[in-house]
């Protein structure tokens, strides 16, 4: 692991969340995939905020408070849908969840 503590840029630049060149660490806005909230190997839990599945670079932005709150709202909607439809959270249709959030 590199000695750098974090990967936040002080300015906007073109790049990927997985590109650690100092001039490229701030990516353009991107979606957080639904699958990053559904852990593998455990049946039916949801995670949100700092527990999401992401690369080191992507996690530097997904773990901030505003994104963590949005993931928590999404996980709550997913849990509600799962109970109402009596299905596992992993089988929910991501675009349907996105439509409810809109």
Biopython code that builds the backbone (N, CA, C, O; Angstrom):
import numpy as np
from Bio.PDB.StructureBuilder import StructureBuilder

atoms = [
    (1, "UNK", "N", (0.847, -1.187, 0.000)),
    (1, "UNK", "CA", (0.000, 0.000, 0.000)),
    (1, "UNK", "C", (0.883, 1.237, 0.000)),
    (1, "UNK", "O", (1.925, 1.265, 0.654)),
    (2, "UNK", "N", (0.469, 2.244, -0.724)),
    (2, "UNK", "CA", (1.221, 3.477, -0.801)),
    (2, "UNK", "C", (1.106, 4.247, 0.498)),
    (2, "UNK", "O", (0.143, 4.075, 1.246)),
    (3, "UNK", "N", (2.078, 5.090, 0.766)),
    (3, "UNK", "CA", (2.089, 5.872, 1.989)),
    (3, "UNK", "C", (1.136, 7.046, 1.995)),
    (3, "UNK", "O", (0.914, 7.662, 3.037)),
    (4, "UNK", "N", (0.565, 7.366, 0.836)),
    (4, "UNK", "CA", (-0.352, 8.503, 0.764)),
    (4, "UNK", "C", (-1.622, 8.197, 1.540)),
    (4, "UNK", "O", (-2.194, 7.118, 1.382)),
    (5, "UNK", "N", (-2.071, 9.119, 2.369)),
    (5, "UNK", "CA", (-3.221, 8.888, 3.227)),
    (5, "UNK", "C", (-4.548, 8.933, 2.488)),
    (5, "UNK", "O", (-5.474, 8.208, 2.852)),
    (6, "UNK", "N", (-4.665, 9.765, 1.458)),
    (6, "UNK", "CA", (-5.943, 9.890, 0.770)),
    (6, "UNK", "C", (-5.719, 10.332, -0.657)),
    (6, "UNK", "O", (-4.583, 10.594, -1.054)),
    (7, "UNK", "N", (-6.785, 10.419, -1.435)),
    (7, "UNK", "CA", (-6.670, 10.704, -2.860)),
    (7, "UNK", "C", (-7.635, 11.788, -3.302)),
    (7, "UNK", "O", (-8.316, 11.627, -4.314)),
    (8, "UNK", "N", (-7.708, 12.875, -2.575)),
    (8, "UNK", "CA", (-8.630, 13.949, -2.935)),
    (8, "UNK", "C", (-7.881, 15.085, -3.618)),
    (8, "UNK", "O", (-6.896, 15.600, -3.087)),
    (9, "UNK", "N", (-8.349, 15.465, -4.785)),
    (9, "UNK", "CA", (-7.738, 16.574, -5.515)),
    (9, "UNK", "C", (-8.326, 17.897, -5.049)),
    (9, "UNK", "O", (-9.440, 17.936, -4.526)),
    (10, "UNK", "N", (-7.599, 18.955, -5.232)),
    (10, "UNK", "CA", (-8.079, 20.284, -4.864)),
    (10, "UNK", "C", (-8.710, 20.988, -6.068)),
    (10, "UNK", "O", (-9.157, 22.129, -5.953)),
    (11, "UNK", "N", (-8.749, 20.326, -7.198)),
    (11, "UNK", "CA", (-9.299, 20.912, -8.409)),
    (11, "UNK", "C", (-9.904, 19.812, -9.251)),
    (11, "UNK", "O", (-9.608, 18.635, -9.045)),
    (12, "UNK", "N", (-10.753, 20.185, -10.204)),
    (12, "UNK", "CA", (-11.378, 19.206, -11.087)),
    (12, "UNK", "C", (-10.447, 18.921, -12.253)),
    (12, "UNK", "O", (-9.894, 19.839, -12.858)),
    (13, "UNK", "N", (-10.282, 17.666, -12.557)),
    (13, "UNK", "CA", (-9.444, 17.254, -13.680)),
    (13, "UNK", "C", (-10.080, 16.039, -14.342)),
    (13, "UNK", "O", (-10.927, 15.370, -13.750)),
    (14, "UNK", "N", (-9.676, 15.767, -15.537)),
    (14, "UNK", "CA", (-10.171, 14.596, -16.242)),
    (14, "UNK", "C", (-9.405, 13.396, -15.744)),
    (14, "UNK", "O", (-8.186, 13.456, -15.587)),
    (15, "UNK", "N", (-10.108, 12.302, -15.493)),
    (15, "UNK", "CA", (-9.435, 11.097, -15.041)),
    (15, "UNK", "C", (-10.403, 10.083, -14.500)),
    (15, "UNK", "O", (-11.609, 10.326, -14.441)),
    (16, "UNK", "N", (-9.887, 8.967, -14.113)),
    (16, "UNK", "CA", (-10.660, 7.864, -13.564)),
    (16, "UNK", "C", (-10.449, 7.805, -12.061)),
    (16, "UNK", "O", (-9.416, 8.245, -11.556)),
    (17, "UNK", "N", (-11.424, 7.265, -11.346)),
    (17, "UNK", "CA", (-11.275, 7.099, -9.901)),
    (17, "UNK", "C", (-10.152, 6.137, -9.569)),
    (17, "UNK", "O", (-9.687, 6.101, -8.430)),
    (18, "UNK", "N", (-9.709, 5.357, -10.545)),
    (18, "UNK", "CA", (-8.640, 4.390, -10.305)),
    (18, "UNK", "C", (-7.290, 4.858, -10.813)),
    (18, "UNK", "O", (-6.328, 4.089, -10.799)),
    (19, "UNK", "N", (-7.197, 6.087, -11.257)),
    (19, "UNK", "CA", (-5.948, 6.653, -11.759)),
    (19, "UNK", "C", (-5.400, 7.567, -10.672)),
    (19, "UNK", "O", (-6.010, 8.590, -10.363)),
    (20, "UNK", "N", (-4.261, 7.214, -10.087)),
    (20, "UNK", "CA", (-3.749, 7.963, -8.944)),
    (20, "UNK", "C", (-2.730, 9.036, -9.308)),
    (20, "UNK", "O", (-2.054, 9.571, -8.429)),
    (21, "UNK", "N", (-2.613, 9.354, -10.597)),
    (21, "UNK", "CA", (-1.760, 10.479, -10.970)),
    (21, "UNK", "C", (-2.356, 11.723, -10.317)),
    (21, "UNK", "O", (-3.563, 11.946, -10.414)),
    (22, "UNK", "N", (-1.542, 12.530, -9.660)),
    (22, "UNK", "CA", (-2.067, 13.642, -8.852)),
    (22, "UNK", "C", (-2.944, 14.601, -9.643)),
    (22, "UNK", "O", (-3.853, 15.205, -9.072)),
    (23, "UNK", "N", (-2.700, 14.758, -10.936)),
    (23, "UNK", "CA", (-3.535, 15.669, -11.723)),
    (23, "UNK", "C", (-4.807, 15.011, -12.221)),
    (23, "UNK", "O", (-5.602, 15.671, -12.890)),
    (24, "UNK", "N", (-5.036, 13.726, -11.922)),
    (24, "UNK", "CA", (-6.205, 13.033, -12.451)),
    (24, "UNK", "C", (-7.079, 12.381, -11.388)),
    (24, "UNK", "O", (-7.996, 11.642, -11.746)),
    (25, "UNK", "N", (-6.846, 12.612, -10.118)),
    (25, "UNK", "CA", (-7.606, 11.891, -9.101)),
    (25, "UNK", "C", (-9.050, 12.351, -8.951)),
    (25, "UNK", "O", (-9.854, 11.635, -8.353)),
    (26, "UNK", "N", (-9.403, 13.513, -9.469)),
    (26, "UNK", "CA", (-10.783, 13.980, -9.374)),
    (26, "UNK", "C", (-11.526, 13.608, -10.652)),
    (26, "UNK", "O", (-11.390, 14.308, -11.656)),
    (27, "UNK", "N", (-12.313, 12.524, -10.649)),
    (27, "UNK", "CA", (-13.005, 12.115, -11.869)),
    (27, "UNK", "C", (-14.240, 12.968, -12.130)),
    (27, "UNK", "O", (-14.700, 13.714, -11.265)),
    (28, "UNK", "N", (-14.751, 12.841, -13.318)),
    (28, "UNK", "CA", (-16.046, 13.430, -13.631)),
    (28, "UNK", "C", (-17.085, 12.697, -12.781)),
    (28, "UNK", "O", (-16.805, 11.594, -12.312)),
    (29, "UNK", "N", (-18.280, 13.272, -12.565)),
    (29, "UNK", "CA", (-19.312, 12.562, -11.792)),
    (29, "UNK", "C", (-19.602, 11.178, -12.384)),
    (29, "UNK", "O", (-19.555, 10.987, -13.599)),
    (30, "UNK", "N", (-19.898, 10.233, -11.513)),
    (30, "UNK", "CA", (-20.154, 8.862, -11.950)),
    (30, "UNK", "C", (-21.210, 8.235, -11.056)),
    (30, "UNK", "O", (-21.441, 8.693, -9.937)),
    (31, "UNK", "N", (-21.849, 7.183, -11.557)),
    (31, "UNK", "CA", (-22.845, 6.453, -10.777)),
    (31, "UNK", "C", (-22.151, 5.455, -9.856)),
    (31, "UNK", "O", (-21.054, 4.977, -10.149)),
    (32, "UNK", "N", (-22.802, 5.151, -8.750)),
    (32, "UNK", "CA", (-22.341, 4.091, -7.862)),
    (32, "UNK", "C", (-23.200, 2.876, -8.183)),
    (32, "UNK", "O", (-24.417, 2.929, -8.006)),
    (33, "UNK", "N", (-22.607, 1.788, -8.646)),
    (33, "UNK", "CA", (-23.415, 0.640, -9.061)),
    (33, "UNK", "C", (-24.164, -0.004, -7.886)),
    (33, "UNK", "O", (-23.648, -0.105, -6.773)),
    (34, "UNK", "N", (-25.380, -0.428, -8.172)),
    (34, "UNK", "CA", (-26.204, -1.119, -7.167)),
    (34, "UNK", "C", (-25.455, -2.304, -6.569)),
    (34, "UNK", "O", (-25.544, -2.553, -5.366)),
    (35, "UNK", "N", (-24.716, -3.037, -7.404)),
    (35, "UNK", "CA", (-24.022, -4.247, -6.939)),
    (35, "UNK", "C", (-22.979, -3.942, -5.864)),
    (35, "UNK", "O", (-22.564, -4.848, -5.142)),
    (36, "UNK", "N", (-22.542, -2.675, -5.743)),
    (36, "UNK", "CA", (-21.559, -2.351, -4.711)),
    (36, "UNK", "C", (-22.191, -2.311, -3.316)),
    (36, "UNK", "O", (-21.481, -2.235, -2.313)),
    (37, "UNK", "N", (-23.530, -2.361, -3.255)),
    (37, "UNK", "CA", (-24.240, -2.367, -1.972)),
    (37, "UNK", "C", (-24.677, -3.770, -1.554)),
    (37, "UNK", "O", (-25.211, -3.952, -0.460)),
    (38, "UNK", "N", (-24.455, -4.758, -2.416)),
    (38, "UNK", "CA", (-24.894, -6.132, -2.161)),
    (38, "UNK", "C", (-23.658, -7.025, -1.995)),
    (38, "UNK", "O", (-23.034, -7.399, -2.988)),
    (39, "UNK", "N", (-23.296, -7.371, -0.752)),
    (39, "UNK", "CA", (-22.096, -8.186, -0.535)),
    (39, "UNK", "C", (-22.239, -9.596, -1.111)),
    (39, "UNK", "O", (-23.330, -10.166, -1.135)),
    (40, "UNK", "N", (-21.133, -10.133, -1.565)),
    (40, "UNK", "CA", (-21.115, -11.513, -2.050)),
    (40, "UNK", "C", (-20.976, -12.468, -0.878)),
    (40, "UNK", "O", (-20.370, -12.135, 0.140)),
    (41, "UNK", "N", (-21.541, -13.651, -1.029)),
    (41, "UNK", "CA", (-21.324, -14.717, -0.057)),
    (41, "UNK", "C", (-22.182, -14.668, 1.190)),
    (41, "UNK", "O", (-22.093, -15.567, 2.026)),
    (42, "UNK", "N", (-23.003, -13.654, 1.339)),
    (42, "UNK", "CA", (-23.909, -13.552, 2.492)),
    (42, "UNK", "C", (-25.286, -13.268, 1.918)),
    (42, "UNK", "O", (-25.443, -12.363, 1.098)),
    (43, "UNK", "N", (-26.275, -14.026, 2.337)),
    (43, "UNK", "CA", (-27.590, -13.882, 1.731)),
    (43, "UNK", "C", (-28.396, -12.740, 2.327)),
    (43, "UNK", "O", (-28.685, -12.733, 3.524)),
    (44, "UNK", "N", (-28.753, -11.788, 1.501)),
    (44, "UNK", "CA", (-29.728, -10.739, 1.747)),
    (44, "UNK", "C", (-29.320, -9.525, 2.573)),
    (44, "UNK", "O", (-30.212, -8.791, 3.000)),
    (45, "UNK", "N", (-28.041, -9.256, 2.831)),
    (45, "UNK", "CA", (-27.744, -7.986, 3.500)),
    (45, "UNK", "C", (-27.533, -6.877, 2.475)),
    (45, "UNK", "O", (-27.311, -7.144, 1.294)),
    (46, "UNK", "N", (-27.601, -5.668, 2.925)),
    (46, "UNK", "CA", (-27.235, -4.499, 2.140)),
    (46, "UNK", "C", (-26.216, -3.705, 2.939)),
    (46, "UNK", "O", (-26.278, -3.678, 4.169)),
    (47, "UNK", "N", (-25.297, -3.071, 2.267)),
    (47, "UNK", "CA", (-24.337, -2.204, 2.933)),
    (47, "UNK", "C", (-24.424, -0.828, 2.295)),
    (47, "UNK", "O", (-24.880, -0.695, 1.160)),
    (48, "UNK", "N", (-23.996, 0.178, 3.006)),
    (48, "UNK", "CA", (-24.018, 1.532, 2.462)),
    (48, "UNK", "C", (-22.905, 2.345, 3.111)),
    (48, "UNK", "O", (-22.332, 1.953, 4.128)),
    (49, "UNK", "N", (-22.621, 3.470, 2.504)),
    (49, "UNK", "CA", (-21.598, 4.357, 3.058)),
    (49, "UNK", "C", (-20.219, 3.760, 2.965)),
    (49, "UNK", "O", (-19.818, 3.275, 1.906)),
    (50, "UNK", "N", (-19.497, 3.788, 4.050)),
    (50, "UNK", "CA", (-18.104, 3.346, 4.043)),
    (50, "UNK", "C", (-17.942, 1.839, 3.914)),
    (50, "UNK", "O", (-16.818, 1.347, 3.813)),
    (51, "UNK", "N", (-19.026, 1.111, 3.915)),
    (51, "UNK", "CA", (-18.981, -0.349, 3.782)),
    (51, "UNK", "C", (-19.159, -0.810, 2.348)),
    (51, "UNK", "O", (-19.093, -2.011, 2.083)),
    (52, "UNK", "N", (-19.383, 0.108, 1.409)),
    (52, "UNK", "CA", (-19.623, -0.301, 0.023)),
    (52, "UNK", "C", (-18.380, -0.946, -0.577)),
    (52, "UNK", "O", (-17.264, -0.742, -0.097)),
    (53, "UNK", "N", (-18.588, -1.717, -1.619)),
    (53, "UNK", "CA", (-17.495, -2.381, -2.316)),
    (53, "UNK", "C", (-16.985, -1.459, -3.413)),
    (53, "UNK", "O", (-17.718, -1.135, -4.347)),
    (54, "UNK", "N", (-15.734, -1.036, -3.303)),
    (54, "UNK", "CA", (-15.159, -0.125, -4.295)),
    (54, "UNK", "C", (-13.645, -0.252, -4.278)),
    (54, "UNK", "O", (-13.056, -0.724, -3.306)),
    (55, "UNK", "N", (-13.032, 0.173, -5.360)),
    (55, "UNK", "CA", (-11.578, 0.229, -5.394)),
    (55, "UNK", "C", (-11.109, 1.322, -4.433)),
    (55, "UNK", "O", (-11.913, 2.130, -3.969)),
    (56, "UNK", "N", (-9.835, 1.344, -4.142)),
    (56, "UNK", "CA", (-9.288, 2.364, -3.239)),
    (56, "UNK", "C", (-9.588, 3.759, -3.776)),
    (56, "UNK", "O", (-10.009, 4.642, -3.028)),
    (57, "UNK", "N", (-9.372, 3.952, -5.059)),
    (57, "UNK", "CA", (-9.606, 5.266, -5.651)),
    (57, "UNK", "C", (-11.062, 5.670, -5.622)),
    (57, "UNK", "O", (-11.381, 6.802, -5.259)),
    (58, "UNK", "N", (-11.946, 4.772, -5.996)),
    (58, "UNK", "CA", (-13.374, 5.080, -5.983)),
    (58, "UNK", "C", (-13.859, 5.292, -4.551)),
    (58, "UNK", "O", (-14.701, 6.155, -4.306)),
    (59, "UNK", "N", (-13.339, 4.519, -3.610)),
    (59, "UNK", "CA", (-13.772, 4.641, -2.214)),
    (59, "UNK", "C", (-13.405, 6.000, -1.630)),
    (59, "UNK", "O", (-14.072, 6.477, -0.711)),
    (60, "UNK", "N", (-12.355, 6.625, -2.150)),
    (60, "UNK", "CA", (-11.984, 7.953, -1.664)),
    (60, "UNK", "C", (-13.121, 8.950, -1.864)),
    (60, "UNK", "O", (-13.230, 9.920, -1.114)),
    (61, "UNK", "N", (-13.968, 8.724, -2.867)),
    (61, "UNK", "CA", (-15.100, 9.634, -3.073)),
    (61, "UNK", "C", (-16.421, 9.046, -2.588)),
    (61, "UNK", "O", (-17.294, 9.799, -2.158)),
    (62, "UNK", "N", (-16.597, 7.727, -2.642)),
    (62, "UNK", "CA", (-17.887, 7.175, -2.221)),
    (62, "UNK", "C", (-18.070, 7.225, -0.712)),
    (62, "UNK", "O", (-19.201, 7.187, -0.229)),
    (63, "UNK", "N", (-16.987, 7.309, 0.037)),
    (63, "UNK", "CA", (-17.100, 7.267, 1.500)),
    (63, "UNK", "C", (-17.416, 8.611, 2.147)),
    (63, "UNK", "O", (-17.602, 8.676, 3.362)),
    (64, "UNK", "N", (-17.480, 9.680, 1.365)),
    (64, "UNK", "CA", (-17.787, 10.985, 1.947)),
    (64, "UNK", "C", (-19.259, 11.043, 2.366)),
    (64, "UNK", "O", (-20.087, 10.297, 1.843)),
    (65, "UNK", "N", (-19.572, 11.917, 3.295)),
    (65, "UNK", "CA", (-20.886, 11.938, 3.941)),
    (65, "UNK", "C", (-22.059, 12.036, 2.964)),
    (65, "UNK", "O", (-23.022, 11.279, 3.086)),
    (66, "UNK", "N", (-21.996, 12.935, 2.020)),
    (66, "UNK", "CA", (-23.132, 13.108, 1.102)),
    (66, "UNK", "C", (-23.412, 11.820, 0.315)),
    (66, "UNK", "O", (-24.566, 11.418, 0.170)),
    (67, "UNK", "N", (-22.365, 11.186, -0.184)),
    (67, "UNK", "CA", (-22.548, 9.936, -0.920)),
    (67, "UNK", "C", (-23.003, 8.816, 0.012)),
    (67, "UNK", "O", (-23.839, 7.995, -0.368)),
    (68, "UNK", "N", (-22.461, 8.776, 1.226)),
    (68, "UNK", "CA", (-22.872, 7.751, 2.190)),
    (68, "UNK", "C", (-24.355, 7.887, 2.522)),
    (68, "UNK", "O", (-25.052, 6.881, 2.654)),
    (69, "UNK", "N", (-24.841, 9.112, 2.656)),
    (69, "UNK", "CA", (-26.268, 9.327, 2.937)),
    (69, "UNK", "C", (-27.126, 8.871, 1.763)),
    (69, "UNK", "O", (-28.178, 8.265, 1.964)),
    (70, "UNK", "N", (-26.686, 9.158, 0.542)),
    (70, "UNK", "CA", (-27.447, 8.731, -0.641)),
    (70, "UNK", "C", (-27.487, 7.207, -0.732)),
    (70, "UNK", "O", (-28.516, 6.628, -1.082)),
    (71, "UNK", "N", (-26.366, 6.561, -0.418)),
    (71, "UNK", "CA", (-26.360, 5.092, -0.436)),
    (71, "UNK", "C", (-27.267, 4.535, 0.647)),
    (71, "UNK", "O", (-27.929, 3.520, 0.431)),
    (72, "UNK", "N", (-27.312, 5.178, 1.809)),
    (72, "UNK", "CA", (-28.204, 4.741, 2.880)),
    (72, "UNK", "C", (-29.664, 4.863, 2.482)),
    (72, "UNK", "O", (-30.466, 3.976, 2.773)),
    (73, "UNK", "N", (-30.012, 5.956, 1.817)),
    (73, "UNK", "CA", (-31.389, 6.125, 1.321)),
    (73, "UNK", "C", (-31.718, 5.030, 0.313)),
    (73, "UNK", "O", (-32.800, 4.444, 0.350)),
    (74, "UNK", "N", (-30.783, 4.763, -0.576)),
    (74, "UNK", "CA", (-30.987, 3.718, -1.580)),
    (74, "UNK", "C", (-31.157, 2.357, -0.928)),
    (74, "UNK", "O", (-32.054, 1.599, -1.299)),
    (75, "UNK", "N", (-30.308, 2.040, 0.036)),
    (75, "UNK", "CA", (-30.406, 0.749, 0.729)),
    (75, "UNK", "C", (-31.745, 0.620, 1.452)),
    (75, "UNK", "O", (-32.324, -0.467, 1.487)),
    (76, "UNK", "N", (-32.241, 1.707, 2.026)),
    (76, "UNK", "CA", (-33.548, 1.667, 2.688)),
    (76, "UNK", "C", (-34.677, 1.372, 1.712)),
    (76, "UNK", "O", (-35.575, 0.586, 2.014)),
    (77, "UNK", "N", (-34.630, 1.997, 0.550)),
    (77, "UNK", "CA", (-35.641, 1.731, -0.482)),
    (77, "UNK", "C", (-35.541, 0.287, -0.953)),
    (77, "UNK", "O", (-36.555, -0.389, -1.129)),
    (78, "UNK", "N", (-34.307, -0.183, -1.158)),
    (78, "UNK", "CA", (-34.098, -1.568, -1.587)),
    (78, "UNK", "C", (-34.639, -2.552, -0.555)),
    (78, "UNK", "O", (-35.285, -3.536, -0.918)),
    (79, "UNK", "N", (-34.387, -2.302, 0.709)),
    (79, "UNK", "CA", (-34.885, -3.189, 1.762)),
    (79, "UNK", "C", (-36.409, -3.218, 1.764)),
    (79, "UNK", "O", (-37.017, -4.280, 1.897)),
    (80, "UNK", "N", (-37.019, -2.054, 1.617)),
    (80, "UNK", "CA", (-38.476, -1.974, 1.577)),
    (80, "UNK", "C", (-39.044, -2.738, 0.376)),
    (80, "UNK", "O", (-40.014, -3.484, 0.507)),
    (81, "UNK", "N", (-38.426, -2.543, -0.794)),
    (81, "UNK", "CA", (-38.879, -3.251, -1.993)),
    (81, "UNK", "C", (-38.728, -4.754, -1.829)),
    (81, "UNK", "O", (-39.606, -5.519, -2.230)),
    (82, "UNK", "N", (-37.618, -5.177, -1.241)),
    (82, "UNK", "CA", (-37.367, -6.598, -1.037)),
    (82, "UNK", "C", (-38.444, -7.226, -0.154)),
    (82, "UNK", "O", (-38.921, -8.327, -0.430)),
    (83, "UNK", "N", (-38.822, -6.518, 0.905)),
    (83, "UNK", "CA", (-39.866, -7.028, 1.800)),
    (83, "UNK", "C", (-41.231, -7.050, 1.119)),
    (83, "UNK", "O", (-41.962, -8.036, 1.217)),
    (84, "UNK", "N", (-41.574, -5.966, 0.431)),
    (84, "UNK", "CA", (-42.875, -5.889, -0.234)),
    (84, "UNK", "C", (-43.035, -6.949, -1.318)),
    (84, "UNK", "O", (-44.109, -7.531, -1.476)),
    (85, "UNK", "N", (-41.946, -7.196, -2.072)),
    (85, "UNK", "CA", (-42.004, -8.148, -3.176)),
    (85, "UNK", "C", (-41.604, -9.567, -2.751)),
    (85, "UNK", "O", (-41.680, -10.506, -3.543)),
    (86, "UNK", "N", (-41.177, -9.708, -1.490)),
    (86, "UNK", "CA", (-40.750, -10.992, -0.937)),
    (86, "UNK", "C", (-39.670, -11.657, -1.809)),
    (86, "UNK", "O", (-39.765, -12.830, -2.168)),
    (87, "UNK", "N", (-38.643, -10.859, -2.131)),
    (87, "UNK", "CA", (-37.520, -11.361, -2.926)),
    (87, "UNK", "C", (-36.202, -10.958, -2.260)),
    (87, "UNK", "O", (-36.171, -10.072, -1.405)),
    (88, "UNK", "N", (-35.131, -11.612, -2.659)),
    (88, "UNK", "CA", (-33.809, -11.271, -2.142)),
    (88, "UNK", "C", (-33.347, -9.935, -2.726)),
    (88, "UNK", "O", (-33.663, -9.612, -3.871)),
    (89, "UNK", "N", (-32.599, -9.163, -1.938)),
    (89, "UNK", "CA", (-32.139, -7.862, -2.425)),
    (89, "UNK", "C", (-31.256, -7.996, -3.667)),
    (89, "UNK", "O", (-31.246, -7.106, -4.517)),
    (90, "UNK", "N", (-30.527, -9.086, -3.774)),
    (90, "UNK", "CA", (-29.643, -9.279, -4.927)),
    (90, "UNK", "C", (-30.422, -9.452, -6.229)),
    (90, "UNK", "O", (-29.855, -9.292, -7.310)),
    (91, "UNK", "N", (-31.707, -9.776, -6.143)),
    (91, "UNK", "CA", (-32.504, -9.978, -7.351)),
    (91, "UNK", "C", (-33.304, -8.733, -7.748)),
    (91, "UNK", "O", (-34.016, -8.751, -8.751)),
    (92, "UNK", "N", (-33.192, -7.661, -6.973)),
    (92, "UNK", "CA", (-33.891, -6.421, -7.329)),
    (92, "UNK", "C", (-33.319, -5.856, -8.617)),
    (92, "UNK", "O", (-32.145, -6.052, -8.931)),
    (93, "UNK", "N", (-34.153, -5.162, -9.346)),
    (93, "UNK", "CA", (-33.761, -4.575, -10.619)),
    (93, "UNK", "C", (-33.272, -3.145, -10.368)),
    (93, "UNK", "O", (-34.059, -2.271, -10.005)),
    (94, "UNK", "N", (-31.963, -2.910, -10.564)),
    (94, "UNK", "CA", (-31.359, -1.610, -10.292)),
    (94, "UNK", "C", (-32.073, -0.429, -10.923)),
    (94, "UNK", "O", (-32.311, 0.562, -10.234)),
    (95, "UNK", "N", (-32.432, -0.487, -12.220)),
    (95, "UNK", "CA", (-33.144, 0.644, -12.833)),
    (95, "UNK", "C", (-34.484, 0.951, -12.163)),
    (95, "UNK", "O", (-34.910, 2.106, -12.143)),
    (96, "UNK", "N", (-35.152, -0.062, -11.615)),
    (96, "UNK", "CA", (-36.420, 0.165, -10.914)),
    (96, "UNK", "C", (-36.160, 0.967, -9.634)),
    (96, "UNK", "O", (-36.916, 1.879, -9.298)),
    (97, "UNK", "N", (-35.092, 0.618, -8.935)),
    (97, "UNK", "CA", (-34.714, 1.361, -7.723)),
    (97, "UNK", "C", (-34.386, 2.814, -8.103)),
    (97, "UNK", "O", (-34.817, 3.744, -7.420)),
    (98, "UNK", "N", (-33.640, 3.007, -9.170)),
    (98, "UNK", "CA", (-33.261, 4.342, -9.624)),
    (98, "UNK", "C", (-34.510, 5.159, -9.955)),
    (98, "UNK", "O", (-34.567, 6.351, -9.654)),
    (99, "UNK", "N", (-35.506, 4.530, -10.568)),
    (99, "UNK", "CA", (-36.746, 5.230, -10.898)),
    (99, "UNK", "C", (-37.464, 5.721, -9.652)),
    (99, "UNK", "O", (-38.004, 6.827, -9.650)),
    (100, "UNK", "N", (-37.480, 4.931, -8.606)),
    (100, "UNK", "CA", (-38.123, 5.341, -7.344)),
    (100, "UNK", "C", (-37.355, 6.512, -6.726)),
    (100, "UNK", "O", (-37.960, 7.445, -6.200)),
    (101, "UNK", "N", (-36.021, 6.461, -6.790)),
    (101, "UNK", "CA", (-35.210, 7.546, -6.233)),
    (101, "UNK", "C", (-35.442, 8.864, -6.963)),
    (101, "UNK", "O", (-35.393, 9.937, -6.361)),
    (102, "UNK", "N", (-35.693, 8.773, -8.255)),
    (102, "UNK", "CA", (-35.931, 10.016, -9.017)),
    (102, "UNK", "C", (-37.235, 10.639, -8.600)),
    (102, "UNK", "O", (-37.614, 11.687, -9.122)),
]
sb = StructureBuilder()
sb.init_structure("model")
sb.init_model(0)
sb.init_chain("A")
sb.init_seg("    ")
for serial, (resi, resn, name, xyz) in enumerate(atoms, 1):
    if name == "N":
        sb.init_residue(resn, " ", resi, " ")
    sb.init_atom(name, np.array(xyz, "f"), 0.0, 1.0, " ", f" {name:<3s}", serial, name[0])
structure = sb.get_structure()
